[in-house]
Amino acid sequence: RTVYVNGSYMPEENATVSIFDRGFLFADGVYEVTAVLDGKLVDYAGHVTRLERSLGELQMGMPISSEELLEVHRELIKRNNLEEGALYLQITRGAEDRNFLFPKDAKQTIVLFTQAKSLTAEKSGLRVISVPDIRWGRRDIKTVQLLAPSMAKMMAKAAGKDDSWMVQDGFVTEGTSNNAYIVTKEGKIITRNLSTSILHGITRAAVLKLAAELDMEVEERPFTIEEAQQAVEAFVTAATSFVCPVVEIDNVELSGGKVGPVATRLNQIYIEESRKAAI
Ligand code: PLP
């Protein structure tokens, strides 16, 4: 692969960052993952807007102009012949001798690389377990401190399942790397309201907009695992999984473990719309 590090393109074997990088020592950095369909970027504007917000919340700015950033995304897609997959972007505060205080004038580190992956293949439903949400309190900032969700995903794997839904104060926050939804018997889509407790998913925003256009009823509020187990359907959304059905929650199958029509329809329409709108 050709990757991008601090202004240069290079083979991945040659790419390095300092051992003093605060991304490495303090997880002092933010990231974005943007889907690529037909060699084009999906929901790019949303990802850049969230990136700027994440940086701002941590008193950082953008190390390169927005024109350059788009150019780097496109150049990496071209150099790696990426048709379908993801573009990973990470910006850290940069390298300085280890100190809890933010350095005054460290040069930020910016890294981008591609990941080829099939995004449009038909999905079998996920089986999820619930685990306590032990993450920090600013999950609306997309930081690279992903150990808690990584552990939650390992717990799912150890249980022979696909993913975990994290639970705080009795209510589901979100999946390890996705936003969580249930569909009630009345056909209403329920997903947790935005706050500092969850990441404000770009796919979530796009899918809720689609749902409204399709006259599907949506309610943004927290829900419990017990309520989810009584739902007729569940699903998750994320940039590289689009709308992915969930068919089992803590060993309880929803609708006999069959992938549901709401998730299937939203996924199809979201892919169609993304193909049209990708840049
Ligand atoms: N929630 C968490 C914790 C995530 O890590 C992610 C994506 O990685 C999402 C939700 C979904 O966000 P998006 O749709 O912007 O990919």
py3Dmol code that shows the C-alpha trace and the ligand (Angstrom):
import py3Dmol

protein = """\
ATOM      1  CA  ARG A   1       0.000   0.000   0.000  1.00  0.00           C
ATOM      2  CA  THR A   2       0.920   3.608  -0.479  1.00  0.00           C
ATOM      3  CA  VAL A   3       0.197   5.608   2.668  1.00  0.00           C
ATOM      4  CA  TYR A   4       0.353   9.309   3.558  1.00  0.00           C
ATOM      5  CA  VAL A   5       2.366  10.653   6.501  1.00  0.00           C
ATOM      6  CA  ASN A   6       2.884  14.356   7.230  1.00  0.00           C
ATOM      7  CA  GLY A   7       2.896  15.628   3.664  1.00  0.00           C
ATOM      8  CA  SER A   8       4.462  12.654   1.884  1.00  0.00           C
ATOM      9  CA  TYR A   9       3.249   9.539   0.098  1.00  0.00           C
ATOM     10  CA  MET A  10       5.325   6.412   0.684  1.00  0.00           C
ATOM     11  CA  PRO A  11       5.150   2.614   0.776  1.00  0.00           C
ATOM     12  CA  GLU A  12       3.697   1.491   4.129  1.00  0.00           C
ATOM     13  CA  GLU A  13       7.015  -0.212   5.084  1.00  0.00           C
ATOM     14  CA  ASN A  14       8.742   3.189   5.077  1.00  0.00           C
ATOM     15  CA  ALA A  15       6.132   5.058   7.111  1.00  0.00           C
ATOM     16  CA  THR A  16       7.150   5.988  10.672  1.00  0.00           C
ATOM     17  CA  VAL A  17       6.123   8.295  13.493  1.00  0.00           C
ATOM     18  CA  SER A  18       8.052   9.258  16.638  1.00  0.00           C
ATOM     19  CA  ILE A  19       7.966   7.119  19.801  1.00  0.00           C
ATOM     20  CA  PHE A  20       7.209  10.449  21.553  1.00  0.00           C
ATOM     21  CA  ASP A  21       4.066  10.994  19.498  1.00  0.00           C
ATOM     22  CA  ARG A  22       1.250  11.856  21.893  1.00  0.00           C
ATOM     23  CA  GLY A  23      -1.061   9.623  19.899  1.00  0.00           C
ATOM     24  CA  PHE A  24       1.154   6.719  20.984  1.00  0.00           C
ATOM     25  CA  LEU A  25       1.842   7.849  24.581  1.00  0.00           C
ATOM     26  CA  PHE A  26      -1.524   9.420  25.542  1.00  0.00           C
ATOM     27  CA  ALA A  27      -4.014   8.391  22.820  1.00  0.00           C
ATOM     28  CA  ASP A  28      -3.987  12.152  22.221  1.00  0.00           C
ATOM     29  CA  GLY A  29      -5.443  12.097  18.750  1.00  0.00           C
ATOM     30  CA  VAL A  30      -8.594  11.773  16.719  1.00  0.00           C
ATOM     31  CA  TYR A  31      -9.568   9.776  13.669  1.00  0.00           C
ATOM     32  CA  GLU A  32     -12.140   9.331  10.945  1.00  0.00           C
ATOM     33  CA  VAL A  33     -13.067   6.391   8.759  1.00  0.00           C
ATOM     34  CA  THR A  34     -14.736   7.224   5.458  1.00  0.00           C
ATOM     35  CA  ALA A  35     -16.282   4.583   3.209  1.00  0.00           C
ATOM     36  CA  VAL A  36     -15.205   4.335  -0.422  1.00  0.00           C
ATOM     37  CA  LEU A  37     -17.681   3.071  -3.027  1.00  0.00           C
ATOM     38  CA  ASP A  38     -16.819   2.910  -6.743  1.00  0.00           C
ATOM     39  CA  GLY A  39     -13.563   4.706  -5.896  1.00  0.00           C
ATOM     40  CA  LYS A  40     -15.475   7.654  -4.395  1.00  0.00           C
ATOM     41  CA  LEU A  41     -15.928   9.031  -0.874  1.00  0.00           C
ATOM     42  CA  VAL A  42     -19.222   8.472   0.967  1.00  0.00           C
ATOM     43  CA  ASP A  43     -20.588  11.220   3.275  1.00  0.00           C
ATOM     44  CA  TYR A  44     -17.212  12.980   3.076  1.00  0.00           C
ATOM     45  CA  ALA A  45     -18.525  16.383   4.193  1.00  0.00           C
ATOM     46  CA  GLY A  46     -19.996  14.890   7.356  1.00  0.00           C
ATOM     47  CA  HIS A  47     -16.741  13.165   8.263  1.00  0.00           C
ATOM     48  CA  VAL A  48     -14.687  16.345   7.814  1.00  0.00           C
ATOM     49  CA  THR A  49     -17.150  18.386   9.855  1.00  0.00           C
ATOM     50  CA  ARG A  50     -16.990  15.864  12.698  1.00  0.00           C
ATOM     51  CA  LEU A  51     -13.185  15.747  12.440  1.00  0.00           C
ATOM     52  CA  GLU A  52     -12.979  19.517  12.854  1.00  0.00           C
ATOM     53  CA  ARG A  53     -15.312  19.330  15.837  1.00  0.00           C
ATOM     54  CA  SER A  54     -13.317  16.499  17.484  1.00  0.00           C
ATOM     55  CA  LEU A  55     -10.090  18.483  17.021  1.00  0.00           C
ATOM     56  CA  GLY A  56     -11.697  21.662  18.361  1.00  0.00           C
ATOM     57  CA  GLU A  57     -12.987  19.913  21.505  1.00  0.00           C
ATOM     58  CA  LEU A  58      -9.368  18.911  22.230  1.00  0.00           C
ATOM     59  CA  GLN A  59      -7.964  22.377  21.476  1.00  0.00           C
ATOM     60  CA  MET A  60      -6.384  21.306  18.215  1.00  0.00           C
ATOM     61  CA  GLY A  61      -6.755  22.683  14.714  1.00  0.00           C
ATOM     62  CA  MET A  62      -6.514  21.108  11.275  1.00  0.00           C
ATOM     63  CA  PRO A  63      -2.881  20.575  10.238  1.00  0.00           C
ATOM     64  CA  ILE A  64      -3.678  20.951   6.526  1.00  0.00           C
ATOM     65  CA  SER A  65      -6.266  22.875   4.513  1.00  0.00           C
ATOM     66  CA  SER A  66      -9.574  21.237   3.619  1.00  0.00           C
ATOM     67  CA  GLU A  67      -8.620  21.369  -0.086  1.00  0.00           C
ATOM     68  CA  GLU A  68      -5.392  19.473   0.648  1.00  0.00           C
ATOM     69  CA  LEU A  69      -7.215  16.971   2.845  1.00  0.00           C
ATOM     70  CA  LEU A  70      -9.656  16.063   0.075  1.00  0.00           C
ATOM     71  CA  GLU A  71      -6.770  15.881  -2.381  1.00  0.00           C
ATOM     72  CA  VAL A  72      -4.897  13.409  -0.107  1.00  0.00           C
ATOM     73  CA  HIS A  73      -8.011  11.231   0.176  1.00  0.00           C
ATOM     74  CA  ARG A  74      -8.394  11.160  -3.611  1.00  0.00           C
ATOM     75  CA  GLU A  75      -4.698  10.607  -4.281  1.00  0.00           C
ATOM     76  CA  LEU A  76      -4.607   7.585  -1.939  1.00  0.00           C
ATOM     77  CA  ILE A  77      -7.689   6.093  -3.594  1.00  0.00           C
ATOM     78  CA  LYS A  78      -5.965   6.529  -6.961  1.00  0.00           C
ATOM     79  CA  ARG A  79      -2.523   5.254  -5.943  1.00  0.00           C
ATOM     80  CA  ASN A  80      -4.022   2.172  -4.288  1.00  0.00           C
ATOM     81  CA  ASN A  81      -6.678   1.529  -6.955  1.00  0.00           C
ATOM     82  CA  LEU A  82      -9.267   1.425  -4.197  1.00  0.00           C
ATOM     83  CA  GLU A  83     -12.724   0.636  -5.527  1.00  0.00           C
ATOM     84  CA  GLU A  84     -14.448  -0.392  -2.298  1.00  0.00           C
ATOM     85  CA  GLY A  85     -13.261  -0.081   1.281  1.00  0.00           C
ATOM     86  CA  ALA A  86     -12.257   2.633   3.691  1.00  0.00           C
ATOM     87  CA  LEU A  87      -9.961   5.579   4.109  1.00  0.00           C
ATOM     88  CA  TYR A  88      -8.533   5.847   7.632  1.00  0.00           C
ATOM     89  CA  LEU A  89      -7.367   9.261   8.805  1.00  0.00           C
ATOM     90  CA  GLN A  90      -5.645  10.046  12.092  1.00  0.00           C
ATOM     91  CA  ILE A  91      -4.418  13.351  13.484  1.00  0.00           C
ATOM     92  CA  THR A  92      -2.501  13.548  16.763  1.00  0.00           C
ATOM     93  CA  ARG A  93      -1.170  16.479  18.753  1.00  0.00           C
ATOM     94  CA  GLY A  94       2.342  15.526  17.636  1.00  0.00           C
ATOM     95  CA  ALA A  95       5.589  14.543  19.347  1.00  0.00           C
ATOM     96  CA  GLU A  96       7.243  16.123  22.378  1.00  0.00           C
ATOM     97  CA  ASP A  97       9.036  14.825  25.469  1.00  0.00           C
ATOM     98  CA  ARG A  98       6.459  13.057  27.661  1.00  0.00           C
ATOM     99  CA  ASN A  99       4.423  15.541  29.683  1.00  0.00           C
ATOM    100  CA  PHE A 100       0.767  15.570  30.709  1.00  0.00           C
ATOM    101  CA  LEU A 101       0.510  19.224  29.706  1.00  0.00           C
ATOM    102  CA  PHE A 102      -0.246  19.858  26.056  1.00  0.00           C
ATOM    103  CA  PRO A 103       2.894  21.032  24.224  1.00  0.00           C
ATOM    104  CA  LYS A 104       2.650  24.615  22.974  1.00  0.00           C
ATOM    105  CA  ASP A 105       4.058  24.207  19.510  1.00  0.00           C
ATOM    106  CA  ALA A 106       4.402  20.534  18.615  1.00  0.00           C
ATOM    107  CA  LYS A 107       3.783  19.833  14.948  1.00  0.00           C
ATOM    108  CA  GLN A 108       0.666  17.682  14.558  1.00  0.00           C
ATOM    109  CA  THR A 109       1.005  14.242  13.029  1.00  0.00           C
ATOM    110  CA  ILE A 110      -1.345  13.332  10.186  1.00  0.00           C
ATOM    111  CA  VAL A 111      -1.586   9.849   8.746  1.00  0.00           C
ATOM    112  CA  LEU A 112      -3.936   8.399   6.140  1.00  0.00           C
ATOM    113  CA  PHE A 113      -4.153   4.908   4.710  1.00  0.00           C
ATOM    114  CA  THR A 114      -6.608   2.818   2.707  1.00  0.00           C
ATOM    115  CA  GLN A 115      -8.229  -0.505   3.586  1.00  0.00           C
ATOM    116  CA  ALA A 116      -9.770  -2.577   0.807  1.00  0.00           C
ATOM    117  CA  LYS A 117     -12.956  -4.262   2.001  1.00  0.00           C
ATOM    118  CA  SER A 118     -16.228  -5.412   0.499  1.00  0.00           C
ATOM    119  CA  LEU A 119     -18.953  -3.121   1.827  1.00  0.00           C
ATOM    120  CA  THR A 120     -21.903  -4.023  -0.355  1.00  0.00           C
ATOM    121  CA  ALA A 121     -21.966  -7.819   0.021  1.00  0.00           C
ATOM    122  CA  GLU A 122     -25.182  -9.127   1.576  1.00  0.00           C
ATOM    123  CA  LYS A 123     -24.918  -9.291   5.352  1.00  0.00           C
ATOM    124  CA  SER A 124     -25.868 -12.062   7.693  1.00  0.00           C
ATOM    125  CA  GLY A 125     -27.250 -10.769  10.980  1.00  0.00           C
ATOM    126  CA  LEU A 126     -24.962 -10.069  13.907  1.00  0.00           C
ATOM    127  CA  ARG A 127     -25.276 -11.808  17.254  1.00  0.00           C
ATOM    128  CA  VAL A 128     -24.460  -9.401  20.063  1.00  0.00           C
ATOM    129  CA  ILE A 129     -23.931  -9.580  23.805  1.00  0.00           C
ATOM    130  CA  SER A 130     -24.282  -6.737  26.305  1.00  0.00           C
ATOM    131  CA  VAL A 131     -21.288  -5.529  28.305  1.00  0.00           C
ATOM    132  CA  PRO A 132     -20.822  -2.636  30.743  1.00  0.00           C
ATOM    133  CA  ASP A 133     -19.776   0.583  29.008  1.00  0.00           C
ATOM    134  CA  ILE A 134     -16.482   1.435  30.732  1.00  0.00           C
ATOM    135  CA  ARG A 135     -15.395   4.172  28.290  1.00  0.00           C
ATOM    136  CA  TRP A 136     -14.652   7.782  29.233  1.00  0.00           C
ATOM    137  CA  GLY A 137     -17.342  10.466  29.309  1.00  0.00           C
ATOM    138  CA  ARG A 138     -16.672  12.225  25.980  1.00  0.00           C
ATOM    139  CA  ARG A 139     -17.627   9.585  23.468  1.00  0.00           C
ATOM    140  CA  ASP A 140     -18.833  12.318  21.119  1.00  0.00           C
ATOM    141  CA  ILE A 141     -15.156  13.054  20.411  1.00  0.00           C
ATOM    142  CA  LYS A 142     -13.755  10.453  18.014  1.00  0.00           C
ATOM    143  CA  THR A 143     -10.466   9.827  19.839  1.00  0.00           C
ATOM    144  CA  VAL A 144      -8.080   6.947  19.180  1.00  0.00           C
ATOM    145  CA  GLN A 145      -8.455   5.602  22.725  1.00  0.00           C
ATOM    146  CA  LEU A 146     -10.243   2.427  21.676  1.00  0.00           C
ATOM    147  CA  LEU A 147      -9.103  -0.068  24.304  1.00  0.00           C
ATOM    148  CA  ALA A 148     -12.486  -0.347  26.043  1.00  0.00           C
ATOM    149  CA  PRO A 149     -14.423  -1.094  22.827  1.00  0.00           C
ATOM    150  CA  SER A 150     -11.603  -3.390  21.731  1.00  0.00           C
ATOM    151  CA  MET A 151     -11.998  -5.341  25.001  1.00  0.00           C
ATOM    152  CA  ALA A 152     -15.772  -5.379  24.499  1.00  0.00           C
ATOM    153  CA  LYS A 153     -15.282  -6.864  21.031  1.00  0.00           C
ATOM    154  CA  MET A 154     -12.910  -9.504  22.482  1.00  0.00           C
ATOM    155  CA  MET A 155     -15.605 -10.413  25.033  1.00  0.00           C
ATOM    156  CA  ALA A 156     -18.064 -10.958  22.182  1.00  0.00           C
ATOM    157  CA  LYS A 157     -15.542 -13.145  20.399  1.00  0.00           C
ATOM    158  CA  ALA A 158     -14.853 -15.163  23.557  1.00  0.00           C
ATOM    159  CA  ALA A 159     -18.612 -15.746  23.844  1.00  0.00           C
ATOM    160  CA  GLY A 160     -18.741 -16.956  20.238  1.00  0.00           C
ATOM    161  CA  LYS A 161     -20.675 -13.835  19.110  1.00  0.00           C
ATOM    162  CA  ASP A 162     -20.034 -10.991  16.672  1.00  0.00           C
ATOM    163  CA  ASP A 163     -20.144  -7.769  18.664  1.00  0.00           C
ATOM    164  CA  SER A 164     -21.073  -6.148  21.962  1.00  0.00           C
ATOM    165  CA  TRP A 165     -23.649  -3.524  22.824  1.00  0.00           C
ATOM    166  CA  MET A 166     -22.393  -1.399  25.666  1.00  0.00           C
ATOM    167  CA  VAL A 167     -24.732  -0.582  28.532  1.00  0.00           C
ATOM    168  CA  GLN A 168     -24.585   2.322  30.960  1.00  0.00           C
ATOM    169  CA  ASP A 169     -27.087   2.914  33.804  1.00  0.00           C
ATOM    170  CA  GLY A 170     -29.321   0.207  32.370  1.00  0.00           C
ATOM    171  CA  PHE A 171     -29.496   1.627  28.832  1.00  0.00           C
ATOM    172  CA  VAL A 172     -27.675   0.689  25.640  1.00  0.00           C
ATOM    173  CA  THR A 173     -25.234   3.388  24.559  1.00  0.00           C
ATOM    174  CA  GLU A 174     -23.956   1.939  21.266  1.00  0.00           C
ATOM    175  CA  GLY A 175     -22.011  -0.941  19.699  1.00  0.00           C
ATOM    176  CA  THR A 176     -18.220  -1.199  19.900  1.00  0.00           C
ATOM    177  CA  SER A 177     -17.870   0.665  16.601  1.00  0.00           C
ATOM    178  CA  ASN A 178     -21.412   1.459  15.511  1.00  0.00           C
ATOM    179  CA  ASN A 179     -24.682   3.069  16.568  1.00  0.00           C
ATOM    180  CA  ALA A 180     -27.478   0.763  17.739  1.00  0.00           C
ATOM    181  CA  TYR A 181     -31.181   0.647  16.762  1.00  0.00           C
ATOM    182  CA  ILE A 182     -34.239  -1.443  17.432  1.00  0.00           C
ATOM    183  CA  VAL A 183     -37.562  -1.655  15.570  1.00  0.00           C
ATOM    184  CA  THR A 184     -40.727  -2.018  17.643  1.00  0.00           C
ATOM    185  CA  LYS A 185     -43.743  -4.170  16.801  1.00  0.00           C
ATOM    186  CA  GLU A 186     -45.455  -0.967  15.636  1.00  0.00           C
ATOM    187  CA  GLY A 187     -42.622  -0.435  13.140  1.00  0.00           C
ATOM    188  CA  LYS A 188     -41.033   2.462  14.978  1.00  0.00           C
ATOM    189  CA  ILE A 189     -37.242   2.803  14.817  1.00  0.00           C
ATOM    190  CA  ILE A 190     -35.685   3.588  18.204  1.00  0.00           C
ATOM    191  CA  THR A 191     -32.100   4.812  18.590  1.00  0.00           C
ATOM    192  CA  ARG A 192     -30.369   6.593  21.422  1.00  0.00           C
ATOM    193  CA  ASN A 193     -30.489  10.391  21.310  1.00  0.00           C
ATOM    194  CA  LEU A 194     -27.265  12.310  20.734  1.00  0.00           C
ATOM    195  CA  SER A 195     -25.266  13.401  23.779  1.00  0.00           C
ATOM    196  CA  THR A 196     -21.704  13.036  25.075  1.00  0.00           C
ATOM    197  CA  SER A 197     -22.551   9.355  25.799  1.00  0.00           C
ATOM    198  CA  ILE A 198     -22.272   8.222  22.164  1.00  0.00           C
ATOM    199  CA  LEU A 199     -20.447   9.014  18.963  1.00  0.00           C
ATOM    200  CA  HIS A 200     -22.551  11.121  16.625  1.00  0.00           C
ATOM    201  CA  GLY A 201     -22.426   8.688  13.735  1.00  0.00           C
ATOM    202  CA  ILE A 202     -22.270  10.133  10.245  1.00  0.00           C
ATOM    203  CA  THR A 203     -24.083   7.049   8.955  1.00  0.00           C
ATOM    204  CA  ARG A 204     -26.653   7.505  11.740  1.00  0.00           C
ATOM    205  CA  ALA A 205     -27.410  11.036  10.523  1.00  0.00           C
ATOM    206  CA  ALA A 206     -27.688   9.876   6.899  1.00  0.00           C
ATOM    207  CA  VAL A 207     -29.894   6.877   7.747  1.00  0.00           C
ATOM    208  CA  LEU A 208     -32.240   8.892   9.999  1.00  0.00           C
ATOM    209  CA  LYS A 209     -32.646  11.408   7.179  1.00  0.00           C
ATOM    210  CA  LEU A 210     -33.493   8.574   4.768  1.00  0.00           C
ATOM    211  CA  ALA A 211     -35.920   7.041   7.252  1.00  0.00           C
ATOM    212  CA  ALA A 212     -37.723  10.388   7.545  1.00  0.00           C
ATOM    213  CA  GLU A 213     -37.909  10.700   3.753  1.00  0.00           C
ATOM    214  CA  LEU A 214     -39.387   7.189   3.624  1.00  0.00           C
ATOM    215  CA  ASP A 215     -41.986   8.191   6.242  1.00  0.00           C
ATOM    216  CA  MET A 216     -40.625   5.693   8.741  1.00  0.00           C
ATOM    217  CA  GLU A 217     -41.307   6.711  12.323  1.00  0.00           C
ATOM    218  CA  VAL A 218     -38.161   7.350  14.392  1.00  0.00           C
ATOM    219  CA  GLU A 219     -37.847   7.996  18.112  1.00  0.00           C
ATOM    220  CA  GLU A 220     -34.506   9.120  19.532  1.00  0.00           C
ATOM    221  CA  ARG A 221     -34.291   7.884  23.121  1.00  0.00           C
ATOM    222  CA  PRO A 222     -32.338   5.362  25.197  1.00  0.00           C
ATOM    223  CA  PHE A 223     -33.576   1.751  25.309  1.00  0.00           C
ATOM    224  CA  THR A 224     -32.740  -1.225  27.525  1.00  0.00           C
ATOM    225  CA  ILE A 225     -31.514  -4.694  26.570  1.00  0.00           C
ATOM    226  CA  GLU A 226     -34.894  -6.075  27.725  1.00  0.00           C
ATOM    227  CA  GLU A 227     -36.760  -3.770  25.352  1.00  0.00           C
ATOM    228  CA  ALA A 228     -34.323  -4.672  22.556  1.00  0.00           C
ATOM    229  CA  GLN A 229     -34.936  -8.380  23.139  1.00  0.00           C
ATOM    230  CA  GLN A 230     -38.656  -7.777  22.567  1.00  0.00           C
ATOM    231  CA  ALA A 231     -38.082  -5.820  19.374  1.00  0.00           C
ATOM    232  CA  VAL A 232     -38.962  -7.360  16.017  1.00  0.00           C
ATOM    233  CA  GLU A 233     -35.691  -6.186  14.507  1.00  0.00           C
ATOM    234  CA  ALA A 234     -32.414  -4.547  15.418  1.00  0.00           C
ATOM    235  CA  PHE A 235     -29.506  -3.147  13.465  1.00  0.00           C
ATOM    236  CA  VAL A 236     -26.333  -1.086  13.693  1.00  0.00           C
ATOM    237  CA  THR A 237     -24.866   1.596  11.460  1.00  0.00           C
ATOM    238  CA  ALA A 238     -21.283   2.650  10.763  1.00  0.00           C
ATOM    239  CA  ALA A 239     -19.331   4.062   7.836  1.00  0.00           C
ATOM    240  CA  THR A 240     -17.911   0.710   6.775  1.00  0.00           C
ATOM    241  CA  SER A 241     -20.869  -1.519   7.667  1.00  0.00           C
ATOM    242  CA  PHE A 242     -23.667   0.780   6.424  1.00  0.00           C
ATOM    243  CA  VAL A 243     -26.897  -0.687   7.905  1.00  0.00           C
ATOM    244  CA  CYS A 244     -26.101  -4.090   9.369  1.00  0.00           C
ATOM    245  CA  PRO A 245     -28.846  -6.307  10.866  1.00  0.00           C
ATOM    246  CA  VAL A 246     -28.651  -7.702  14.406  1.00  0.00           C
ATOM    247  CA  VAL A 247     -30.537 -10.965  14.929  1.00  0.00           C
ATOM    248  CA  GLU A 248     -29.662 -11.956  18.489  1.00  0.00           C
ATOM    249  CA  ILE A 249     -29.169 -10.020  21.727  1.00  0.00           C
ATOM    250  CA  ASP A 250     -27.828 -11.826  24.821  1.00  0.00           C
ATOM    251  CA  ASN A 251     -28.896 -15.216  23.420  1.00  0.00           C
ATOM    252  CA  VAL A 252     -32.423 -14.058  22.558  1.00  0.00           C
ATOM    253  CA  GLU A 253     -33.199 -14.258  18.849  1.00  0.00           C
ATOM    254  CA  LEU A 254     -35.346 -11.519  17.304  1.00  0.00           C
ATOM    255  CA  SER A 255     -38.041 -12.723  14.888  1.00  0.00           C
ATOM    256  CA  GLY A 256     -36.610 -16.236  14.856  1.00  0.00           C
ATOM    257  CA  GLY A 257     -33.100 -15.018  14.032  1.00  0.00           C
ATOM    258  CA  LYS A 258     -34.064 -13.816  10.560  1.00  0.00           C
ATOM    259  CA  VAL A 259     -32.700 -10.601   9.054  1.00  0.00           C
ATOM    260  CA  GLY A 260     -35.470  -8.019   9.134  1.00  0.00           C
ATOM    261  CA  PRO A 261     -37.029  -5.968   6.308  1.00  0.00           C
ATOM    262  CA  VAL A 262     -36.383  -2.508   7.796  1.00  0.00           C
ATOM    263  CA  ALA A 263     -32.616  -3.035   8.073  1.00  0.00           C
ATOM    264  CA  THR A 264     -32.491  -4.655   4.630  1.00  0.00           C
ATOM    265  CA  ARG A 265     -34.427  -1.829   2.982  1.00  0.00           C
ATOM    266  CA  LEU A 266     -32.492   0.953   4.698  1.00  0.00           C
ATOM    267  CA  ASN A 267     -29.206  -0.702   3.749  1.00  0.00           C
ATOM    268  CA  GLN A 268     -30.197  -1.031   0.084  1.00  0.00           C
ATOM    269  CA  ILE A 269     -31.438   2.537  -0.161  1.00  0.00           C
ATOM    270  CA  TYR A 270     -28.466   3.930   1.723  1.00  0.00           C
ATOM    271  CA  ILE A 271     -26.060   2.166  -0.671  1.00  0.00           C
ATOM    272  CA  GLU A 272     -28.024   3.428  -3.706  1.00  0.00           C
ATOM    273  CA  GLU A 273     -28.059   6.988  -2.407  1.00  0.00           C
ATOM    274  CA  SER A 274     -24.387   6.834  -1.423  1.00  0.00           C
ATOM    275  CA  ARG A 275     -23.385   5.670  -4.893  1.00  0.00           C
ATOM    276  CA  LYS A 276     -25.172   8.686  -6.332  1.00  0.00           C
ATOM    277  CA  ALA A 277     -23.859  11.240  -3.838  1.00  0.00           C
ATOM    278  CA  ALA A 278     -20.270   9.991  -3.326  1.00  0.00           C
ATOM    279  CA  ILE A 279     -17.562  12.426  -4.426  1.00  0.00           C
TER     280      ILE A 279
END
"""
ligand_1 = """\
16
PLP
N -20.144 4.585 17.491
C -18.859 4.269 17.670
C -18.362 4.024 19.049
C -17.991 4.168 16.562
O -16.697 3.837 16.746
C -18.510 4.393 15.257
C -17.673 4.299 14.062
O -16.562 3.870 14.060
C -19.865 4.705 15.131
C -20.653 4.809 16.267
C -20.476 4.951 13.781
O -20.078 6.200 13.264
P -20.002 6.462 11.718
O -21.370 6.187 11.177
O -19.656 7.907 11.607
O -18.967 5.558 11.149
"""
view = py3Dmol.view(width=600, height=400)
view.addModel(protein, "pdb")
view.setStyle({"model": 0}, {"cartoon": {"style": "trace"}})
view.addModel(ligand_1, "xyz")
view.setStyle({"model": 1}, {"stick": {}})
view.zoomTo()
view.show()
